[in-house]
Amino acid sequence: MLIELKFEAEILVPVFAHGLCAGFPSPADDFLDEAIDLNALLVRNRPATFLWRVDGHSMRDAGIFHGDLLVVDRSLNPVDGDIVVAIIDGEQSLKRLRIAGGRPRLIFENREMPFFELPEIAEVEIWGVVVCNIHWLRRQGRGQ
């Protein structure tokens, strides 16, 4: 599902100046740094940026899950290792781009799925490059 972005105003969110410890606790100040505008953080090129909602499980080993919201930039040139939105014979698909021996491949990131073999005669367009994944850690719509 393609979602239209609207940019009516800055969305400023305060940012802590110190990194958040994800290992052993360390003393940290409750010091706030300047606020970050989420529009500026997530969107580098407004006319070329779109949101896509993920439908399926083919990219779960890359940390992209069913229902996640992806920020996709059409202005970027895809490179080896990028996750891309590809149009394969008219169907939108999310894949990792791999280039080996000068030949591009599009692959799933789910060990439980069969290898994706791109047909030789397939019509393929790399529509955009995924630059960010918005992944909710708390179920939406429950007890706000």
KEVEXLO-103734 format. One record per residue: residue number from 1; residue in one letter; x, y, z of N, C-alpha, C, O in turn. Coordinates in steps of 0.02 Angstrom, whole numbers, plus 50000, padded with zeros to 5 digits. Atoms other than C-alpha are relative to their C-alpha. Layout:
# residues N
nr=NUM rest=A n_u=X n_v=Y n_w=Z ca_u=X ca_v=Y ca_w=Z c_u=X c_v=Y c_w=Z o_u=X o_v=Y o_w=Z
...
# end
This chain:
# residues 144
nr=1 rest=M n_u=50042 n_v=49941 n_w=50000 ca_u=50000 ca_v=50000 ca_w=50000 c_u=50044 c_v=50062 c_w=50000 o_u=50086 o_v=50070 o_w=50045
nr=2 rest=L n_u=49963 n_v=49938 n_w=50005 ca_u=50073 ca_v=50167 ca_w=49946 c_u=49964 c_v=50052 c_w=50040 o_u=49903 o_v=50059 o_w=50034
nr=3 rest=I n_u=50030 n_v=49950 n_w=49956 ca_u=50043 ca_v=50307 ca_w=50071 c_u=50029 c_v=50068 c_w=49982 o_u=50090 o_v=50076 o_w=49977
nr=4 rest=E n_u=49978 n_v=49933 n_w=50018 ca_u=50050 ca_v=50491 ca_w=50027 c_u=50028 c_v=50036 c_w=50062 o_u=49999 o_v=50031 o_w=50116
nr=5 rest=L n_u=49970 n_v=49960 n_w=49946 ca_u=50163 ca_v=50602 ca_w=50134 c_u=49973 c_v=50071 c_w=49997 o_u=49968 o_v=50100 o_w=49943
nr=6 rest=K n_u=50021 n_v=49930 n_w=49996 ca_u=50099 ca_v=50771 ca_w=50193 c_u=50048 c_v=50036 c_w=50045 o_u=50063 o_v=50013 o_w=50100
nr=7 rest=F n_u=49952 n_v=49961 n_w=49963 ca_u=50220 ca_v=50904 ca_w=50252 c_u=49970 c_v=50068 c_w=50015 o_u=49982 o_v=50117 o_w=49979
nr=8 rest=E n_u=50032 n_v=49937 n_w=49984 ca_u=50119 ca_v=51039 ca_w=50336 c_u=50041 c_v=50041 c_w=50050 o_u=50039 o_v=50102 o_w=50048
nr=9 rest=A n_u=49961 n_v=49965 n_w=49950 ca_u=50235 ca_v=51083 ca_w=50479 c_u=50057 c_v=49955 c_w=50024 o_u=50056 o_v=49894 o_w=50014
nr=10 rest=E n_u=49947 n_v=50039 n_w=49970 ca_u=50394 ca_v=51030 ca_w=50565 c_u=49971 c_v=49957 c_w=50056 o_u=49923 o_v=49977 o_w=50090
nr=11 rest=I n_u=50018 n_v=50043 n_w=49943 ca_u=50376 ca_v=50886 ca_w=50687 c_u=50063 c_v=49995 c_w=50042 o_u=50107 o_v=49955 o_w=50028
nr=12 rest=L n_u=49940 n_v=49996 n_w=49958 ca_u=50502 ca_v=50926 ca_w=50823 c_u=49992 c_v=49954 c_w=50060 o_u=49942 o_v=49958 o_w=50096
nr=13 rest=V n_u=49999 n_v=50048 n_w=49945 ca_u=50544 ca_v=50789 ca_w=50948 c_u=50065 c_v=50010 c_w=50038 o_u=50118 o_v=50011 o_w=50007
nr=14 rest=P n_u=49938 n_v=49992 n_w=49962 ca_u=50668 ca_v=50814 ca_w=51091 c_u=50044 c_v=49938 c_w=49997 o_u=50019 o_v=49882 o_w=49994
nr=15 rest=V n_u=49952 n_v=50055 n_w=50004 ca_u=50826 ca_v=50708 ca_w=51084 c_u=50047 c_v=50005 c_w=50061 o_u=50072 o_v=50058 o_w=50076
nr=16 rest=F n_u=49952 n_v=50002 n_w=49945 ca_u=50932 ca_v=50654 ca_w=51233 c_u=50070 c_v=50006 c_w=49972 o_u=50086 o_v=49977 o_w=49920
nr=17 rest=A n_u=49932 n_v=49989 n_w=50023 ca_u=51112 ca_v=50709 ca_w=51215 c_u=50044 c_v=49938 c_w=50007 o_u=50092 o_v=49930 o_w=49969
nr=18 rest=H n_u=49961 n_v=50060 n_w=49989 ca_u=51180 ca_v=50544 ca_w=51281 c_u=49967 c_v=49940 c_w=49967 o_u=49906 o_v=49935 o_w=49964
nr=19 rest=G n_u=50026 n_v=50061 n_w=50029 ca_u=51163 ca_v=50378 ca_w=51193 c_u=49966 c_v=49957 c_w=50053 o_u=49983 o_v=49961 o_w=50112
nr=20 rest=L n_u=50036 n_v=50045 n_w=49955 ca_u=51046 ca_v=50249 ca_w=51270 c_u=50038 c_v=49934 c_w=50004 o_u=50050 o_v=49902 o_w=49953
nr=21 rest=C n_u=49961 n_v=50061 n_w=49989 ca_u=51142 ca_v=50103 ca_w=51345 c_u=49957 c_v=49939 c_w=49985 o_u=49903 o_v=49932 o_w=50014
nr=22 rest=A n_u=50037 n_v=50061 n_w=50015 ca_u=51086 ca_v=49938 ca_w=51271 c_u=50038 c_v=49939 c_w=50026 o_u=50023 o_v=49883 o_w=50007
nr=23 rest=G n_u=49961 n_v=50054 n_w=49970 ca_u=51210 ca_v=49835 ca_w=51371 c_u=49997 c_v=50008 c_w=50076 o_u=49943 o_v=50008 o_w=50106
nr=24 rest=F n_u=49997 n_v=49990 n_w=49928 ca_u=51269 ca_v=49861 ca_w=51550 c_u=49984 c_v=50073 c_w=50015 o_u=50005 o_v=50118 o_w=49978
nr=25 rest=P n_u=50018 n_v=49932 n_w=49983 ca_u=51198 ca_v=50015 ca_w=51636 c_u=50062 c_v=50043 c_w=50014 o_u=50113 o_v=50020 o_w=50040
nr=26 rest=S n_u=49948 n_v=49952 n_w=49984 ca_u=51306 ca_v=50170 ca_w=51648 c_u=49967 c_v=50064 c_w=50023 o_u=49910 o_v=50077 o_w=50003
nr=27 rest=P n_u=50031 n_v=49938 n_w=49977 ca_u=51275 ca_v=50336 ca_w=51734 c_u=49991 c_v=50047 c_w=49940 o_u=50036 o_v=50054 o_w=49898
nr=28 rest=A n_u=50013 n_v=49953 n_w=50055 ca_u=51195 ca_v=50460 ca_w=51615 c_u=49959 c_v=50058 c_w=50027 o_u=49918 o_v=50050 o_w=50072
nr=29 rest=D n_u=50038 n_v=49941 n_w=49980 ca_u=51128 ca_v=50636 ca_w=51634 c_u=49933 c_v=50000 c_w=49964 o_u=49926 o_v=49972 o_w=49910
nr=30 rest=D n_u=50065 n_v=49990 n_w=50033 ca_u=50947 ca_v=50676 ca_w=51596 c_u=50003 c_v=50066 c_w=49962 o_u=49962 o_v=50111 o_w=49973
nr=31 rest=F n_u=49989 n_v=49938 n_w=50036 ca_u=51010 ca_v=50809 ca_w=51477 c_u=49973 c_v=49994 c_w=49930 o_u=49989 o_v=49947 o_w=49894
nr=32 rest=L n_u=50029 n_v=50000 n_w=50067 ca_u=50911 ca_v=50850 ca_w=51321 c_u=50043 c_v=50042 c_w=49953 o_u=50065 o_v=50097 o_w=49971
nr=33 rest=D n_u=49966 n_v=49963 n_w=50053 ca_u=50998 ca_v=50904 ca_w=51162 c_u=49946 c_v=50037 c_w=49961 o_u=49888 o_v=50039 o_w=49982
nr=34 rest=E n_u=50051 n_v=49965 n_w=50040 ca_u=50911 ca_v=51007 ca_w=51027 c_u=49949 c_v=49950 c_w=49973 o_u=49961 o_v=49890 o_w=49972
nr=35 rest=A n_u=50053 n_v=50043 n_w=50029 ca_u=50751 ca_v=50940 ca_w=50949 c_u=50019 c_v=49983 c_w=49929 o_u=50056 o_v=50019 o_w=49896
nr=36 rest=I n_u=49990 n_v=50022 n_w=50069 ca_u=50753 ca_v=50845 ca_w=50785 c_u=49934 c_v=50004 c_w=49963 o_u=49882 o_v=49983 o_w=49990
nr=37 rest=D n_u=50059 n_v=49999 n_w=50042 ca_u=50629 ca_v=50876 ca_w=50646 c_u=49995 c_v=49932 c_w=49965 o_u=50039 o_v=49915 o_w=49925
nr=38 rest=L n_u=50007 n_v=50067 n_w=50030 ca_u=50564 ca_v=50703 ca_w=50596 c_u=49994 c_v=50003 c_w=49924 o_u=50016 o_v=49957 o_w=49890
nr=39 rest=N n_u=50003 n_v=49993 n_w=50073 ca_u=50525 ca_v=50766 ca_w=50420 c_u=50070 c_v=50002 c_w=49971 o_u=50085 o_v=49966 o_w=49923
nr=40 rest=A n_u=49931 n_v=49992 n_w=50025 ca_u=50707 ca_v=50816 ca_w=50395 c_u=50040 c_v=49936 c_w=50011 o_u=50083 o_v=49919 o_w=49970
nr=41 rest=L n_u=49964 n_v=50061 n_w=49985 ca_u=50770 ca_v=50655 ca_w=50475 c_u=49982 c_v=49943 c_w=49952 o_u=50026 o_v=49908 o_w=49928
nr=42 rest=L n_u=50024 n_v=50057 n_w=50040 ca_u=50664 ca_v=50533 ca_w=50373 c_u=49996 c_v=50014 c_w=49925 o_u=49996 o_v=49967 o_w=49885
nr=43 rest=V n_u=50012 n_v=49984 n_w=50070 ca_u=50644 ca_v=50626 ca_w=50209 c_u=50055 c_v=50046 c_w=49975 o_u=50060 o_v=50104 o_w=49996
nr=44 rest=R n_u=49946 n_v=49960 n_w=50029 ca_u=50794 ca_v=50687 ca_w=50108 c_u=49978 c_v=50036 c_w=49937 o_u=50001 o_v=50091 o_w=49922
nr=45 rest=N n_u=50023 n_v=49971 n_w=50063 ca_u=50704 ca_v=50721 ca_w=49944 c_u=49924 c_v=49993 c_w=49997 o_u=49898 o_v=49940 o_w=49977
nr=46 rest=R n_u=50073 n_v=50004 n_w=49993 ca_u=50519 ca_v=50762 ca_w=49967 c_u=49964 c_v=49975 c_w=49938 o_u=49923 o_v=49929 o_w=49944
nr=47 rest=P n_u=50039 n_v=50023 n_w=50058 ca_u=50457 ca_v=50741 ca_w=49788 c_u=50012 c_v=49926 c_w=49983 o_u=49971 o_v=49895 o_w=49949
nr=48 rest=A n_u=49982 n_v=50069 n_w=50019 ca_u=50544 ca_v=50571 ca_w=49774 c_u=49990 c_v=49951 c_w=50057 o_u=50009 o_v=49892 o_w=50050
nr=49 rest=T n_u=50006 n_v=50044 n_w=49942 ca_u=50498 ca_v=50500 ca_w=49945 c_u=49928 c_v=49979 c_w=50011 o_u=49882 o_v=50019 o_w=50007
nr=50 rest=F n_u=50066 n_v=50030 n_w=49991 ca_u=50353 ca_v=50384 ca_w=49978 c_u=50002 c_v=49952 c_w=50059 o_u=50056 o_v=49929 o_w=50079
nr=51 rest=L n_u=50006 n_v=50050 n_w=49948 ca_u=50291 ca_v=50271 ca_w=50117 c_u=49965 c_v=49939 c_w=49971 o_u=49917 o_v=49946 o_w=49934
nr=52 rest=W n_u=50031 n_v=50063 n_w=50021 ca_u=50249 ca_v=50088 ca_w=50085 c_u=49988 c_v=49959 c_w=50063 o_u=50032 o_v=49955 o_w=50106
nr=53 rest=R n_u=50015 n_v=50046 n_w=49946 ca_u=50164 ca_v=49971 ca_w=50207 c_u=50018 c_v=49930 c_w=49976 o_u=50000 o_v=49910 o_w=49921
nr=54 rest=V n_u=49977 n_v=50067 n_w=50018 ca_u=50241 ca_v=49796 ca_w=50207 c_u=49943 c_v=49950 c_w=50007 o_u=49906 o_v=49950 o_w=50056
nr=55 rest=D n_u=50051 n_v=50053 n_w=50000 ca_u=50126 ca_v=49651 ca_w=50164 c_u=50036 c_v=49934 c_w=49987 o_u=50053 o_v=49919 o_w=49930
nr=56 rest=G n_u=49967 n_v=50064 n_w=50008 ca_u=50206 ca_v=49482 ca_w=50195 c_u=50060 c_v=49992 c_w=50045 o_u=50076 o_v=50036 o_w=50085
nr=57 rest=H n_u=49946 n_v=50019 n_w=49954 ca_u=50354 ca_v=49399 ca_w=50278 c_u=50066 c_v=49985 c_w=49965 o_u=50111 o_v=49957 o_w=49995
nr=58 rest=S n_u=49941 n_v=50019 n_w=50039 ca_u=50486 ca_v=49384 ca_w=50141 c_u=50064 c_v=50035 c_w=50022 o_u=50119 o_v=50015 o_w=50001
nr=59 rest=M n_u=49941 n_v=49962 n_w=49980 ca_u=50605 ca_v=49510 ca_w=50223 c_u=50012 c_v=50000 c_w=50075 o_u=50047 o_v=50044 o_w=50101
nr=60 rest=R n_u=49997 n_v=49999 n_w=49926 ca_u=50591 ca_v=49464 ca_w=50407 c_u=50071 c_v=49991 c_w=50027 o_u=50086 o_v=50018 o_w=50080
nr=61 rest=D n_u=49931 n_v=50009 n_w=49977 ca_u=50774 ca_v=49410 ca_w=50422 c_u=50041 c_v=50065 c_w=49993 o_u=50096 o_v=50070 o_w=50020
nr=62 rest=A n_u=49969 n_v=49934 n_w=50005 ca_u=50819 ca_v=49589 ca_w=50374 c_u=49969 c_v=50048 c_w=50051 o_u=49986 o_v=50107 o_w=50052
nr=63 rest=G n_u=50032 n_v=49958 n_w=49950 ca_u=50712 ca_v=49653 ca_w=50518 c_u=49940 c_v=50039 c_w=49974 o_u=49919 o_v=50088 o_w=50005
nr=64 rest=I n_u=50059 n_v=49967 n_w=50030 ca_u=50567 ca_v=49704 ca_w=50405 c_u=49942 c_v=49950 c_w=50006 o_u=49945 o_v=49895 o_w=49979
nr=65 rest=F n_u=50055 n_v=50046 n_w=49983 ca_u=50401 ca_v=49630 ca_w=50462 c_u=49934 c_v=50024 c_w=49969 o_u=49926 o_v=50082 o_w=49951
nr=66 rest=H n_u=50067 n_v=49985 n_w=50024 ca_u=50221 ca_v=49622 ca_w=50401 c_u=49971 c_v=50058 c_w=50039 o_u=49971 o_v=50057 o_w=50101
nr=67 rest=G n_u=50030 n_v=49942 n_w=49968 ca_u=50138 ca_v=49789 ca_w=50438 c_u=50048 c_v=50058 c_w=50011 o_u=50026 o_v=50114 o_w=50026
nr=68 rest=D n_u=49952 n_v=49945 n_w=49992 ca_u=50300 ca_v=49891 ca_w=50450 c_u=49988 c_v=50053 c_w=49946 o_u=49958 o_v=50040 o_w=49894
nr=69 rest=L n_u=50007 n_v=49945 n_w=50046 ca_u=50305 ca_v=50059 ca_w=50365 c_u=50070 c_v=50019 c_w=49975 o_u=50114 o_v=50035 o_w=50015
nr=70 rest=L n_u=49935 n_v=49986 n_w=50029 ca_u=50450 ca_v=50090 ca_w=50245 c_u=50002 c_v=50069 c_w=49969 o_u=49954 o_v=50091 o_w=49937
nr=71 rest=V n_u=49988 n_v=49937 n_w=50035 ca_u=50520 ca_v=50257 ca_w=50188 c_u=50042 c_v=49982 c_w=49939 o_u=50097 o_v=49955 o_w=49945
nr=72 rest=V n_u=49969 n_v=50020 n_w=50063 ca_u=50567 ca_v=50235 ca_w=50005 c_u=50017 c_v=50064 c_w=49960 o_u=49975 o_v=50107 o_w=49951
nr=73 rest=D n_u=49976 n_v=49942 n_w=50038 ca_u=50671 ca_v=50361 ca_w=49905 c_u=50013 c_v=49978 c_w=49928 o_u=50055 o_v=49935 o_w=49915
nr=74 rest=R n_u=49993 n_v=50017 n_w=50071 ca_u=50654 ca_v=50352 ca_w=49715 c_u=50060 c_v=50035 c_w=49968 o_u=50079 o_v=50016 o_w=49912
nr=75 rest=S n_u=49946 n_v=49962 n_w=50031 ca_u=50797 ca_v=50474 ca_w=49684 c_u=50069 c_v=49968 c_w=50009 o_u=50117 o_v=49989 o_w=49978
nr=76 rest=L n_u=49936 n_v=50032 n_w=49986 ca_u=50934 ca_v=50358 ca_w=49749 c_u=50017 c_v=49947 c_w=49947 o_u=49973 o_v=49912 o_w=49923
nr=77 rest=N n_u=49977 n_v=50054 n_w=50043 ca_u=51037 ca_v=50247 ca_w=49636 c_u=50012 c_v=49939 c_w=50043 o_u=50052 o_v=49942 o_w=50091
nr=78 rest=P n_u=49991 n_v=50059 n_w=49959 ca_u=51026 ca_v=50071 ca_w=49706 c_u=50070 c_v=49971 c_w=49992 o_u=50099 o_v=49970 o_w=49938
nr=79 rest=V n_u=49934 n_v=50032 n_w=50000 ca_u=51189 ca_v=49985 ca_w=49754 c_u=49994 c_v=49932 c_w=50034 o_u=49944 o_v=49917 o_w=50066
nr=80 rest=D n_u=49998 n_v=50067 n_w=49971 ca_u=51236 ca_v=49809 ca_w=49808 c_u=49984 c_v=50003 c_w=50075 o_u=50015 o_v=50041 o_w=50112
nr=81 rest=G n_u=50018 n_v=50004 n_w=49929 ca_u=51155 ca_v=49767 ca_w=49975 c_u=49939 c_v=50041 c_w=50018 o_u=49910 o_v=50030 o_w=50071
nr=82 rest=D n_u=50059 n_v=49961 n_w=49986 ca_u=51014 ca_v=49894 ca_w=49965 c_u=49937 c_v=49956 c_w=50001 o_u=49934 o_v=49906 o_w=49965
nr=83 rest=I n_u=50066 n_v=50029 n_w=50004 ca_u=50837 ca_v=49841 ca_w=50002 c_u=49960 c_v=50046 c_w=49955 o_u=49959 o_v=50106 o_w=49965
nr=84 rest=V n_u=50033 n_v=49960 n_w=50052 ca_u=50732 ca_v=49897 ca_w=49855 c_u=49928 c_v=49979 c_w=49990 o_u=49908 o_v=49922 o_w=50005
nr=85 rest=V n_u=50067 n_v=50016 n_w=50026 ca_u=50555 ca_v=49907 ca_w=49793 c_u=50011 c_v=49987 c_w=49926 o_u=50032 o_v=50032 o_w=49889
nr=86 rest=A n_u=49991 n_v=50019 n_w=50070 ca_u=50561 ca_v=49814 ca_w=49628 c_u=49932 c_v=49986 c_w=49969 o_u=49887 o_v=49960 o_w=50002
nr=87 rest=I n_u=50060 n_v=50017 n_w=50038 ca_u=50425 ca_v=49802 ca_w=49497 c_u=50021 c_v=49944 c_w=49952 o_u=50060 o_v=49956 o_w=49906
nr=88 rest=I n_u=49982 n_v=50059 n_w=50040 ca_u=50438 ca_v=49628 ca_w=49422 c_u=49939 c_v=49978 c_w=49962 o_u=49890 o_v=49955 o_w=49991
nr=89 rest=D n_u=50057 n_v=50016 n_w=50043 ca_u=50323 ca_v=49597 ca_w=49275 c_u=49936 c_v=50033 c_w=50025 o_u=49883 o_v=50001 o_w=50026
nr=90 rest=G n_u=50059 n_v=49961 n_w=49978 ca_u=50206 ca_v=49732 ca_w=49343 c_u=49980 c_v=49991 c_w=50073 o_u=49934 o_v=50025 o_w=50096
nr=91 rest=E n_u=50016 n_v=50012 n_w=49929 ca_u=50203 ca_v=49667 ca_w=49523 c_u=50052 c_v=50032 c_w=50045 o_u=50112 o_v=50024 o_w=50035
nr=92 rest=Q n_u=49954 n_v=49970 n_w=49952 ca_u=50277 ca_v=49767 ca_w=49667 c_u=50027 c_v=49947 c_w=50047 o_u=49990 o_v=49902 o_w=50069
nr=93 rest=S n_u=49968 n_v=50049 n_w=49957 ca_u=50400 ca_v=49670 ca_w=49773 c_u=50056 c_v=50033 c_w=50040 o_u=50089 o_v=50079 o_w=50015
nr=94 rest=L n_u=49946 n_v=49975 n_w=49957 ca_u=50521 ca_v=49703 ca_w=49916 c_u=50055 c_v=49947 c_w=50000 o_u=50042 o_v=49889 o_w=50018
nr=95 rest=K n_u=49945 n_v=50048 n_w=50005 ca_u=50692 ca_v=49621 ca_w=49893 c_u=50066 c_v=50035 c_w=50019 o_u=50070 o_v=50096 o_w=50021
nr=96 rest=R n_u=49933 n_v=49974 n_w=49992 ca_u=50876 ca_v=49641 ca_w=49934 c_u=50035 c_v=49994 c_w=49932 o_u=50031 o_v=49943 o_w=49898
nr=97 rest=L n_u=49963 n_v=49999 n_w=50063 ca_u=50982 ca_v=49690 ca_w=49783 c_u=50070 c_v=49975 c_w=50013 o_u=50105 o_v=50001 o_w=50056
nr=98 rest=R n_u=49931 n_v=50026 n_w=49998 ca_u=51141 ca_v=49589 ca_w=49760 c_u=50027 c_v=50002 c_w=49930 o_u=49993 o_v=49984 o_w=49882
nr=99 rest=I n_u=49967 n_v=49998 n_w=50065 ca_u=51263 ca_v=49616 ca_w=49619 c_u=50063 c_v=49958 c_w=50004 o_u=50109 o_v=49974 o_w=50042
nr=100 rest=A n_u=49943 n_v=50046 n_w=50001 ca_u=51384 ca_v=49474 ca_w=49584 c_u=50021 c_v=49989 c_w=49927 o_u=49980 o_v=49971 o_w=49885
nr=101 rest=G n_u=49975 n_v=50009 n_w=50068 ca_u=51493 ca_v=49465 ca_w=49429 c_u=49966 c_v=50047 c_w=49951 o_u=49957 o_v=50030 o_w=49892
nr=102 rest=G n_u=50033 n_v=49952 n_w=50043 ca_u=51406 ca_v=49620 ca_w=49361 c_u=49927 c_v=49984 c_w=49986 o_u=49893 o_v=50021 o_w=49950
nr=103 rest=R n_u=50070 n_v=50021 n_w=50011 ca_u=51238 ca_v=49529 ca_w=49365 c_u=49959 c_v=50013 c_w=50063 o_u=49975 o_v=49987 o_w=50116
nr=104 rest=P n_u=50042 n_v=49987 n_w=49942 ca_u=51101 ca_v=49595 ca_w=49480 c_u=49956 c_v=49941 c_w=50016 o_u=49932 o_v=49905 o_w=49972
nr=105 rest=R n_u=50048 n_v=50051 n_w=49976 ca_u=50999 ca_v=49475 ca_w=49585 c_u=49956 c_v=50033 c_w=50052 o_u=49977 o_v=50080 o_w=50086
nr=106 rest=L n_u=50047 n_v=49976 n_w=49949 ca_u=50847 ca_v=49509 ca_w=49692 c_u=49985 c_v=49940 c_w=50044 o_u=49965 o_v=49887 o_w=50020
nr=107 rest=I n_u=50008 n_v=50058 n_w=49956 ca_u=50833 ca_v=49399 ca_w=49846 c_u=49954 c_v=50016 c_w=50059 o_u=49948 o_v=50073 o_w=50082
nr=108 rest=F n_u=50039 n_v=49996 n_w=49938 ca_u=50716 ca_v=49365 ca_w=49991 c_u=50048 c_v=50002 c_w=50059 o_u=50106 o_v=49982 o_w=50053
nr=109 rest=E n_u=49963 n_v=50002 n_w=49937 ca_u=50778 ca_v=49389 ca_w=50169 c_u=49959 c_v=49960 c_w=50050 o_u=49940 o_v=49986 o_w=50103
nr=110 rest=N n_u=50037 n_v=50046 n_w=49956 ca_u=50685 ca_v=49241 ca_w=50246 c_u=50025 c_v=49930 c_w=49985 o_u=50012 o_v=49902 o_w=49932
nr=111 rest=R n_u=49969 n_v=50066 n_w=50010 ca_u=50779 ca_v=49077 ca_w=50269 c_u=49949 c_v=49945 c_w=49987 o_u=49966 o_v=49893 o_w=49958
nr=112 rest=E n_u=50050 n_v=50052 n_w=50010 ca_u=50615 ca_v=48981 ca_w=50266 c_u=49967 c_v=50002 c_w=49932 o_u=49925 o_v=49959 o_w=49916
nr=113 rest=M n_u=50029 n_v=49995 n_w=50066 ca_u=50570 ca_v=49038 ca_w=50091 c_u=50048 c_v=49973 c_w=49948 o_u=50109 o_v=49975 o_w=49958
nr=114 rest=P n_u=49956 n_v=50025 n_w=50052 ca_u=50636 ca_v=48959 ca_w=49932 c_u=50039 c_v=50057 c_w=49967 o_u=50017 o_v=50114 o_w=49969
nr=115 rest=F n_u=49959 n_v=49951 n_w=50036 ca_u=50772 ca_v=49048 ca_w=49832 c_u=49957 c_v=50032 c_w=49946 o_u=49921 o_v=49997 o_w=49911
nr=116 rest=F n_u=50037 n_v=49964 n_w=50051 ca_u=50697 ca_v=49181 ca_w=49720 c_u=50042 c_v=50003 c_w=49937 o_u=50094 o_v=50036 o_w=49937
nr=117 rest=E n_u=49964 n_v=49999 n_w=50064 ca_u=50753 ca_v=49153 ca_w=49541 c_u=49965 c_v=50048 c_w=49953 o_u=49907 o_v=50038 o_w=49935
nr=118 rest=L n_u=50029 n_v=49951 n_w=50046 ca_u=50724 ca_v=49303 ca_w=49429 c_u=50001 c_v=49970 c_w=49930 o_u=50054 o_v=49954 o_w=49904
nr=119 rest=P n_u=50001 n_v=50027 n_w=50068 ca_u=50666 ca_v=49240 ca_w=49260 c_u=50040 c_v=50042 c_w=49952 o_u=50041 o_v=50104 o_w=49957
nr=120 rest=E n_u=49958 n_v=49965 n_w=50049 ca_u=50782 ca_v=49286 ca_w=49116 c_u=49961 c_v=50051 c_w=49960 o_u=49988 o_v=50104 o_w=49943
nr=121 rest=I n_u=50039 n_v=49955 n_w=50042 ca_u=50641 ca_v=49368 ca_w=49019 c_u=49956 c_v=50047 c_w=50041 o_u=49913 o_v=50081 o_w=50012
nr=122 rest=A n_u=50041 n_v=49957 n_w=49957 ca_u=50566 ca_v=49461 ca_w=49167 c_u=50013 c_v=50074 c_w=49985 o_u=50070 o_v=50094 o_w=49970
nr=123 rest=E n_u=49994 n_v=49928 n_w=50005 ca_u=50532 ca_v=49646 ca_w=49150 c_u=50008 c_v=50027 c_w=50071 o_u=49962 o_v=50019 o_w=50112
nr=124 rest=V n_u=49985 n_v=49979 n_w=49932 ca_u=50612 ca_v=49725 ca_w=49304 c_u=50017 c_v=50074 c_w=50002 o_u=50056 o_v=50099 o_w=49961
nr=125 rest=E n_u=49983 n_v=49930 n_w=49987 ca_u=50617 ca_v=49904 ca_w=49367 c_u=50013 c_v=50008 c_w=50074 o_u=49973 o_v=49986 o_w=50116
nr=126 rest=I n_u=49988 n_v=49983 n_w=49930 ca_u=50699 ca_v=49959 ca_w=49529 c_u=49964 c_v=50066 c_w=50011 o_u=49987 o_v=50118 o_w=49987
nr=127 rest=W n_u=50044 n_v=49942 n_w=49991 ca_u=50565 ca_v=50081 ca_w=49585 c_u=50028 c_v=50049 c_w=50051 o_u=50021 o_v=50109 o_w=50043
nr=128 rest=G n_u=49972 n_v=49956 n_w=49949 ca_u=50653 ca_v=50148 ca_w=49740 c_u=50041 c_v=49961 c_w=50050 o_u=50041 o_v=49899 o_w=50051
nr=129 rest=V n_u=49956 n_v=50029 n_w=49950 ca_u=50775 ca_v=50116 ca_w=49882 c_u=49970 c_v=50014 c_w=50070 o_u=49951 o_v=50070 o_w=50085
nr=130 rest=V n_u=50025 n_v=49992 n_w=49932 ca_u=50716 ca_v=50085 ca_w=50060 c_u=50054 c_v=50032 c_w=50042 o_u=50111 o_v=50007 o_w=50046
nr=131 rest=V n_u=49951 n_v=49964 n_w=49959 ca_u=50802 ca_v=50209 ca_w=50176 c_u=49986 c_v=49994 c_w=50075 o_u=50029 o_v=50007 o_w=50116
nr=132 rest=C n_u=50018 n_v=50004 n_w=49929 ca_u=50708 ca_v=50181 ca_w=50338 c_u=49941 c_v=49953 c_w=50009 o_u=49897 o_v=49949 o_w=49966
nr=133 rest=N n_u=50055 n_v=50044 n_w=49983 ca_u=50594 ca_v=50054 ca_w=50420 c_u=49970 c_v=50025 c_w=50066 o_u=50005 o_v=50029 o_w=50116
nr=134 rest=I n_u=50035 n_v=49981 n_w=49939 ca_u=50466 ca_v=50114 ca_w=50546 c_u=49966 c_v=49937 c_w=50026 o_u=49916 o_v=49913 o_w=49998
nr=135 rest=H n_u=50022 n_v=50064 n_w=49973 ca_u=50437 ca_v=49961 ca_w=50653 c_u=49972 c_v=50011 c_w=50070 o_u=50009 o_v=50029 o_w=50116
nr=136 rest=W n_u=50032 n_v=49990 n_w=49935 ca_u=50313 ca_v=49973 ca_w=50796 c_u=50018 c_v=49943 c_w=50047 o_u=50015 o_v=49885 o_w=50028
nr=137 rest=L n_u=49985 n_v=50050 n_w=49949 ca_u=50365 ca_v=49882 ca_w=50955 c_u=49941 c_v=49987 c_w=50046 o_u=49940 o_v=49938 o_w=50083
nr=138 rest=R n_u=50061 n_v=50009 n_w=49961 ca_u=50197 ca_v=49905 ca_w=51039 c_u=49942 c_v=49998 c_w=49952 o_u=49938 o_v=50038 o_w=49906
nr=139 rest=R n_u=50058 n_v=50006 n_w=50044 ca_u=50037 ca_v=49850 ca_w=50957 c_u=49962 c_v=50066 c_w=49997 o_u=49951 o_v=50099 o_w=50048
nr=140 rest=Q n_u=50037 n_v=49939 n_w=50011 ca_u=49944 ca_v=49996 ca_w=50883 c_u=49926 c_v=49989 c_w=50014 o_u=49899 o_v=49935 o_w=50002
nr=141 rest=G n_u=50072 n_v=50004 n_w=49989 ca_u=49765 ca_v=50033 ca_w=50934 c_u=49981 c_v=49969 c_w=50066 o_u=49922 o_v=49958 o_w=50079
nr=142 rest=R n_u=50014 n_v=50029 n_w=49934 ca_u=49781 ca_v=49959 ca_w=51110 c_u=50019 c_v=50048 c_w=50055 o_u=50078 o_v=50063 o_w=50063
nr=143 rest=G n_u=49988 n_v=49960 n_w=49941 ca_u=49765 ca_v=50071 ca_w=51261 c_u=50044 c_v=50061 c_w=49990 o_u=50076 o_v=50083 o_w=50038
nr=144 rest=Q n_u=49961 n_v=49941 n_w=50017 ca_u=49851 ca_v=50217 ca_w=51176 c_u=50037 c_v=50023 c_w=50059 o_u=50073 o_v=50073 o_w=50056
# end
